[in-house]
Amino acid sequence: MASLNHIPNREAVLREAHRLLSRGGRLVVTNLTPRLSRIWHFGAFWDKDQHERGMEEGEVWGFTHEELVELLA
């Protein structure tokens, strides 16, 4: 849930998900926009992991609608 932005090889993961889907199957993707993601990560005072973990190489703060549509195409 809202984790695709934390997967550096997201294109390969999505290709594999597509390969595994049955004909007519659906992939449900949830996503935070970059702005909302930053607010969540910095503002979630009750979730210590959000502040300690930080962002690793290849991770992004989320996707705009246009970026997500392009990624899923």
HELIX and SHEET records of a PDB file:
HELIX    1   1 LEU A    4  HIS A    6  5                                   3    
HELIX    2   2 ARG A   10  LEU A   20  1                                  11    
HELIX    3   3 PRO A   34  GLY A   43  1                                  10    
HELIX    4   4 LYS A   48  GLU A   52  1                                   5    
HELIX    5   5 HIS A   65  LEU A   72  1                                   8    
END                                                                             
